[in-house]
Amino acid sequence: GASEIDKIRISQQRRVRSGRRSSPLLITPLSLEITFQRVSVTPFLRTIMLEQQKGNSLGVVSLEVLPPNQKKGEQRIVIEFEIGVFPQATQELE
């Protein structure tokens, strides 16, 4: 599996707009850079793909496999998610 998560970026929440109407969801973009040392990223990628195919949306927006670093024996991926939350649910939890 992954050995570490190097960079976590959480962007400002926003509402999704399509035309004149806006969605009730608040969307929070999240980006992770994950490092795999001396192991293949293939099982991780396969699991994500299988979950998406089963209909278990993980909110994956993009996935990039970076070139391997042969000297360090590592492979990195950058994965971006969008997490949707209804504002009412957020207020009830606080």
C-alpha positions as CSV (number, residue, x, y, z in Angstrom):
1,G,0.0,0.0,0.0
2,A,0.9,3.7,0.2
3,S,3.8,4.7,2.4
4,E,2.8,8.3,2.9
5,I,0.6,11.1,1.9
6,D,2.8,14.1,1.1
7,K,0.5,16.9,0.1
8,I,-3.1,17.5,1.1
9,R,-4.8,20.5,-0.3
10,I,-8.3,21.5,0.7
11,S,-9.9,24.3,-1.3
12,Q,-12.6,26.7,-0.3
13,Q,-16.2,25.4,-0.3
14,R,-18.4,26.5,-3.2
15,R,-21.8,25.8,-4.7
16,V,-22.2,24.1,-8.0
17,R,-24.0,26.2,-10.6
18,S,-25.5,24.9,-13.8
19,G,-27.1,27.7,-15.8
20,R,-29.3,29.9,-13.6
21,R,-29.8,27.4,-10.8
22,S,-27.3,26.5,-8.2
23,S,-27.1,23.1,-6.4
24,P,-27.9,22.9,-2.7
25,L,-24.6,21.0,-2.2
26,L,-21.6,22.7,-0.9
27,I,-18.6,21.3,-2.7
28,T,-15.1,21.0,-1.1
29,P,-12.3,20.2,-3.5
30,L,-9.6,17.9,-2.0
31,S,-6.3,16.9,-3.5
32,L,-3.8,14.3,-2.2
33,E,-0.4,13.3,-3.4
34,I,0.3,9.7,-2.3
35,T,3.7,8.0,-2.4
36,F,4.2,4.3,-2.9
37,Q,7.7,3.0,-2.1
38,R,8.9,-0.2,-3.7
39,V,5.3,-1.4,-4.3
40,S,3.1,-1.1,-7.4
41,V,0.3,1.5,-7.5
42,T,-1.8,-0.9,-9.6
43,P,-3.7,-2.6,-6.7
44,F,-4.7,0.9,-5.4
45,L,-5.8,2.1,-8.8
46,R,-7.7,-1.1,-9.4
47,T,-9.6,-0.8,-6.1
48,I,-10.6,2.8,-7.0
49,M,-11.8,1.7,-10.4
50,L,-13.8,-1.3,-9.1
51,E,-15.5,0.9,-6.5
52,Q,-16.5,3.4,-9.1
53,Q,-17.8,0.6,-11.4
54,K,-19.9,-0.8,-8.5
55,G,-21.6,2.6,-8.2
56,N,-19.8,3.6,-5.0
57,S,-18.9,7.1,-6.1
58,L,-15.8,8.2,-4.3
59,G,-16.0,11.7,-5.7
60,V,-12.9,11.3,-7.8
61,V,-12.5,14.2,-10.2
62,S,-9.0,13.3,-11.6
63,L,-6.2,10.9,-11.1
64,E,-2.6,11.4,-12.3
65,V,0.1,8.8,-12.1
66,L,3.4,10.6,-12.0
67,P,6.6,9.2,-13.5
68,P,8.5,6.8,-11.2
69,N,11.5,8.0,-9.3
70,Q,14.0,5.1,-9.9
71,K,16.6,6.5,-7.5
72,K,14.2,6.6,-4.6
73,G,12.3,3.5,-5.7
74,E,9.0,5.3,-5.4
75,Q,5.9,6.1,-7.4
76,R,3.5,8.9,-6.8
77,I,-0.1,9.6,-7.7
78,V,-2.1,12.8,-7.4
79,I,-5.8,12.2,-6.8
80,E,-8.5,15.0,-6.7
81,F,-11.9,14.6,-5.0
82,E,-14.9,16.8,-4.7
83,I,-16.8,16.2,-1.5
84,G,-20.5,17.3,-1.5
85,V,-22.3,18.2,1.7
86,F,-25.8,19.5,2.2
87,P,-25.7,22.7,4.3
88,Q,-28.5,21.5,6.6
89,A,-26.5,18.4,7.6
90,T,-23.5,20.5,8.4
91,Q,-25.5,22.8,10.6
92,E,-27.1,19.9,12.5
93,L,-23.6,18.4,13.3
94,E,-22.3,21.6,14.8
